[in-house]
Amino acid sequence: MPVEDFSNEDSLEPISEASAPSERRLEDDKTASFNFWGGLSTVLAAAFIVATLFTVWTPGSVVESSLQARMAQALEPGPGGEILFEPEGVSDDQVNWENIGIVAGHYGFDPGAVCPNNVTEAELNLGIATLVQKMLTDQGYEVDLLQEFDSRLWGYQAAVVVSIHLDSCQYINDQATGYKVAAALSARDAVESQRLTQCLSTRYGEITKLPYHAGSVTDDMTYYHAFDEIDPRTMAAIIEAGFMNMDYRILTEQTDLVAEGIVAGIRCYIHDEPLQPSQSP
């Protein structure tokens, strides 16, 4: 019996000592497996974040269609530090607008100058502008008749815009007769702006026989609000076609002649008609 007890004790000890290393190896394998998969998960997560950031901030040359790239390009400062915006796919070389904009001064806003007989500048301007639109349309042009503060003026694109106005109905002096023309001082193309002014001035004077009244060109003309509203590539001018006092008869009884003079000036500009130096005001 003691021999059997001794034998049993001896036989159990080797089994215990042999199983201990196996258990440690199993625990080590579990730890190594955990560290491997945990590390792999961390690497994959980091790669995903980096890839996401790369996609968001990739320049337009790599991801051309990304919204971030377009916005960055649109907000890039120009040479003078100002922020420039150019519609995508449109350059100065591609501009070839064929429509014409005619603004009837004060129309849709206020009466403008009012004569003692209650005739208003706004209604005379509208009458002239409507005739100008009809004449140009009959000649095959696409013409937009615009109000004084027309919502369409914002960013308006056209071959040319002409705003039609008239001068005071009050008697000033015997020299208060005739017309004047002004273009935007801030026009992108000063040469084209000057040519538009010369065309309108020359052709209008030739047809109506009214004198050019340069002395009454005001800041309201040179800084006319529409000049700052339309697309900067659109050439524009404002004409005051006559004084509502001394030129009242031609403005009301020969309105077609007044309109014809404006139409001739617009055609002169669009078709690049030659002008004699002596004809410019």
C-alpha positions as CSV (number, residue, x, y, z in Angstrom):
1,M,0.0,0.0,0.0
2,P,2.7,2.5,0.8
3,V,4.5,1.4,-2.3
4,E,1.4,2.1,-4.4
5,D,0.9,5.5,-2.8
6,F,4.5,6.4,-3.5
7,S,4.2,5.2,-7.0
8,N,1.1,7.3,-7.6
9,E,2.7,10.4,-6.3
10,D,5.8,9.9,-8.5
11,S,3.7,9.3,-11.5
12,L,1.6,12.5,-11.0
13,E,4.6,14.9,-10.6
14,P,6.0,14.4,-14.1
15,I,2.6,15.0,-15.7
16,S,2.2,18.3,-13.9
17,E,5.7,19.5,-14.9
18,A,5.2,18.6,-18.5
19,S,1.8,20.3,-18.9
20,A,3.1,23.7,-17.5
21,P,5.2,24.6,-20.6
22,S,2.3,23.7,-22.9
23,E,0.0,26.0,-21.1
24,R,2.5,28.9,-21.2
25,R,3.0,28.3,-25.0
26,L,-0.7,28.5,-25.5
27,E,-0.9,31.8,-23.6
28,D,2.0,33.2,-25.6
29,D,0.4,32.2,-28.8
30,K,-2.9,33.9,-27.8
31,T,-0.9,37.1,-26.9
32,A,1.0,37.1,-30.2
33,S,-2.2,36.6,-32.1
34,F,-3.9,39.5,-30.3
35,N,-1.0,41.8,-30.9
36,F,-0.9,40.9,-34.6
37,W,-4.6,41.6,-35.3
38,G,-4.6,44.6,-33.1
39,G,-1.6,46.1,-34.9
40,L,-3.1,45.3,-38.3
41,S,-6.4,47.0,-37.3
42,T,-4.5,50.1,-36.2
43,V,-2.6,50.3,-39.5
44,L,-5.7,49.8,-41.6
45,A,-7.5,52.6,-39.6
46,A,-4.6,55.0,-40.0
47,A,-4.5,54.2,-43.8
48,F,-8.2,54.9,-44.1
49,I,-7.9,58.3,-42.4
50,V,-4.9,59.3,-44.5
51,A,-6.6,58.3,-47.7
52,T,-9.7,60.3,-46.7
53,L,-7.7,63.4,-46.0
54,F,-5.8,63.0,-49.3
55,T,-9.0,62.8,-51.2
56,V,-10.4,65.9,-49.6
57,W,-7.3,68.1,-50.1
58,T,-6.1,66.7,-53.4
59,P,-5.4,69.6,-55.9
60,G,-7.7,70.0,-58.9
61,S,-5.1,68.6,-61.3
62,V,-5.4,65.2,-59.6
63,V,-9.1,65.2,-58.7
64,E,-10.5,67.7,-61.2
65,S,-14.2,67.2,-60.3
66,S,-13.8,67.7,-56.5
67,L,-15.8,70.6,-55.0
68,Q,-12.9,71.6,-52.8
69,A,-10.6,72.0,-55.9
70,R,-13.2,74.2,-57.7
71,M,-13.7,76.4,-54.7
72,A,-10.0,76.7,-54.1
73,Q,-9.5,77.8,-57.7
74,A,-12.4,80.3,-57.6
75,L,-11.1,81.9,-54.4
76,E,-7.5,82.1,-55.5
77,P,-6.4,85.8,-55.3
78,G,-5.5,87.5,-58.5
79,P,-2.3,89.4,-59.3
80,G,-3.6,92.5,-57.4
81,G,-4.7,90.5,-54.4
82,E,-8.4,90.7,-55.3
83,I,-10.5,87.5,-55.6
84,L,-11.4,86.7,-59.1
85,F,-14.2,84.4,-60.3
86,E,-14.4,83.1,-63.8
87,P,-17.4,80.9,-64.8
88,E,-16.1,77.4,-65.5
89,G,-15.4,76.7,-69.2
90,V,-15.7,80.4,-70.1
91,S,-12.8,82.6,-71.1
92,D,-12.5,86.1,-72.7
93,D,-11.6,84.4,-76.0
94,Q,-14.9,82.5,-76.0
95,V,-17.2,85.4,-75.4
96,N,-19.4,86.0,-78.4
97,W,-22.8,87.3,-77.1
98,E,-25.2,88.4,-79.8
99,N,-28.0,89.9,-77.8
100,I,-28.5,93.6,-77.0
101,G,-29.8,95.1,-73.8
102,I,-31.9,98.3,-73.9
103,V,-32.7,99.9,-70.5
104,A,-35.7,102.3,-70.4
105,G,-34.5,104.8,-67.9
106,H,-36.6,105.0,-64.7
107,Y,-39.0,102.5,-66.1
108,G,-40.4,100.3,-63.2
109,F,-38.8,102.5,-60.6
110,D,-39.9,106.1,-60.5
111,P,-41.2,108.8,-63.0
112,G,-37.9,110.6,-63.4
113,A,-38.2,114.2,-64.5
114,V,-41.8,115.5,-64.6
115,C,-43.0,118.2,-66.9
116,P,-45.6,120.8,-66.0
117,N,-48.1,119.0,-68.3
118,N,-47.4,115.8,-66.2
119,V,-45.5,114.0,-69.0
120,T,-42.8,112.0,-67.3
121,E,-39.3,111.1,-68.3
122,A,-40.0,107.4,-67.6
123,E,-42.9,107.2,-70.1
124,L,-40.8,109.0,-72.8
125,N,-37.8,106.8,-72.2
126,L,-40.0,103.7,-72.5
127,G,-41.5,105.0,-75.7
128,I,-38.0,105.5,-77.2
129,A,-36.7,102.2,-75.9
130,T,-39.6,100.3,-77.2
131,L,-39.0,101.7,-80.7
132,V,-35.3,100.9,-80.5
133,Q,-36.1,97.3,-79.5
134,K,-38.6,97.0,-82.4
135,M,-36.2,98.4,-85.0
136,L,-33.3,96.2,-83.9
137,T,-35.6,93.1,-83.7
138,D,-36.9,93.8,-87.2
139,Q,-33.2,93.8,-88.4
140,G,-32.7,90.4,-86.9
141,Y,-31.1,91.2,-83.5
142,E,-32.1,89.6,-80.2
143,V,-33.1,92.5,-77.9
144,D,-33.9,92.6,-74.2
145,L,-36.0,95.5,-72.9
146,L,-34.9,96.1,-69.3
147,Q,-36.3,98.2,-66.5
148,E,-34.2,100.7,-64.6
149,F,-33.4,98.3,-61.7
150,D,-34.1,95.1,-63.5
151,S,-33.0,91.9,-61.7
152,R,-31.7,90.6,-64.9
153,L,-29.0,93.3,-64.9
154,W,-27.0,91.4,-62.3
155,G,-24.3,89.6,-64.2
156,Y,-26.1,90.5,-67.5
157,Q,-24.2,89.3,-70.6
158,A,-24.7,91.0,-73.9
159,A,-22.8,92.4,-76.9
160,V,-23.8,95.8,-75.7
161,V,-26.1,97.5,-73.2
162,V,-27.5,101.1,-73.8
163,S,-29.6,102.9,-71.1
164,I,-31.8,105.6,-72.5
165,H,-32.5,108.8,-70.4
166,L,-33.6,112.4,-70.9
167,D,-32.6,115.6,-69.3
168,S,-34.6,118.2,-67.2
169,C,-38.0,119.6,-68.3
170,Q,-37.1,122.9,-66.6
171,Y,-35.9,125.8,-68.7
172,I,-32.2,126.4,-67.9
173,N,-30.9,128.6,-70.7
174,D,-30.9,128.7,-74.5
175,Q,-27.9,126.4,-74.6
176,A,-29.8,123.6,-72.7
177,T,-30.4,121.5,-75.8
178,G,-28.9,118.4,-77.2
179,Y,-27.6,115.0,-76.0
180,K,-24.7,113.4,-74.3
181,V,-23.2,109.9,-73.9
182,A,-21.1,108.3,-71.2
183,A,-19.6,104.9,-70.7
184,A,-18.3,103.1,-67.6
185,L,-15.0,104.5,-66.4
186,S,-14.1,101.1,-65.0
187,A,-14.7,99.2,-68.2
188,R,-12.3,96.3,-68.7
189,D,-11.6,97.3,-72.3
190,A,-11.1,101.1,-72.4
191,V,-10.7,101.1,-76.2
192,E,-13.9,99.3,-76.8
193,S,-15.7,101.5,-74.3
194,Q,-14.5,104.6,-76.0
195,R,-15.5,103.3,-79.4
196,L,-19.1,102.6,-78.2
197,T,-19.3,106.2,-76.9
198,Q,-18.0,107.6,-80.2
199,C,-20.4,105.4,-82.2
200,L,-23.5,106.5,-80.2
201,S,-22.4,110.1,-80.2
202,T,-21.6,110.4,-83.8
203,R,-24.5,108.5,-85.3
204,Y,-27.1,110.0,-83.0
205,G,-25.9,113.5,-83.9
206,E,-25.9,112.8,-87.6
207,I,-29.5,111.5,-87.7
208,T,-31.2,113.8,-85.1
209,K,-29.1,116.9,-85.9
210,L,-29.1,117.7,-82.2
211,P,-25.9,119.2,-80.7
212,Y,-23.7,117.3,-78.3
213,H,-24.0,118.9,-74.9
214,A,-20.7,117.8,-73.2
215,G,-20.9,120.3,-70.4
216,S,-23.8,118.5,-68.7
217,V,-22.3,115.0,-68.4
218,T,-22.8,114.2,-64.7
219,D,-21.4,111.6,-62.2
220,D,-24.8,110.0,-62.4
221,M,-23.9,109.1,-65.9
222,T,-20.3,108.1,-65.5
223,Y,-21.0,106.1,-62.4
224,Y,-24.3,104.8,-63.6
225,H,-25.4,101.9,-61.3
226,A,-25.9,99.3,-64.1
227,F,-22.2,99.6,-65.1
228,D,-21.3,97.8,-61.8
229,E,-24.1,95.2,-62.1
230,I,-23.6,93.8,-65.5
231,D,-20.9,91.2,-66.5
232,P,-17.6,93.2,-66.7
233,R,-17.1,91.9,-70.2
234,T,-20.3,93.6,-71.4
235,M,-19.8,97.0,-73.0
236,A,-22.3,99.6,-71.8
237,A,-23.2,103.2,-72.2
238,I,-25.9,105.7,-71.1
239,I,-27.3,108.3,-73.4
240,E,-29.4,111.3,-72.4
241,A,-31.2,111.8,-75.7
242,G,-32.3,115.4,-75.2
243,F,-33.6,118.0,-72.9
244,M,-37.3,117.7,-72.1
245,N,-37.7,121.5,-72.4
246,M,-36.1,122.8,-75.5
247,D,-36.0,119.4,-77.3
248,Y,-39.5,118.4,-76.3
249,R,-40.9,118.5,-79.8
250,I,-38.4,116.1,-81.4
251,L,-38.6,113.8,-78.4
252,T,-42.4,113.5,-78.5
253,E,-43.2,114.1,-82.2
254,Q,-40.2,112.6,-83.9
255,T,-39.6,109.7,-81.5
256,D,-38.8,107.4,-84.4
257,L,-36.0,109.6,-85.4
258,V,-34.6,109.6,-81.9
259,A,-34.8,105.8,-81.8
260,E,-33.2,105.5,-85.3
261,G,-30.2,107.6,-84.0
262,I,-29.7,105.2,-81.1
263,V,-30.1,102.1,-83.3
264,A,-27.5,103.5,-85.8
265,G,-25.0,104.1,-82.9
266,I,-25.5,100.5,-81.7
267,R,-25.0,99.1,-85.2
268,C,-21.9,101.2,-85.7
269,Y,-20.4,99.6,-82.6
270,I,-21.4,96.0,-83.2
271,H,-20.3,96.1,-86.9
272,D,-17.1,98.0,-86.2
273,E,-18.0,100.8,-88.6
274,P,-15.3,103.3,-89.3
275,L,-15.5,106.7,-87.7
276,Q,-13.8,109.9,-88.8
277,P,-11.8,111.5,-86.0
278,S,-13.6,114.8,-86.5
279,Q,-16.9,113.1,-85.8
280,S,-16.2,112.3,-82.2
281,P,-17.5,114.8,-79.6
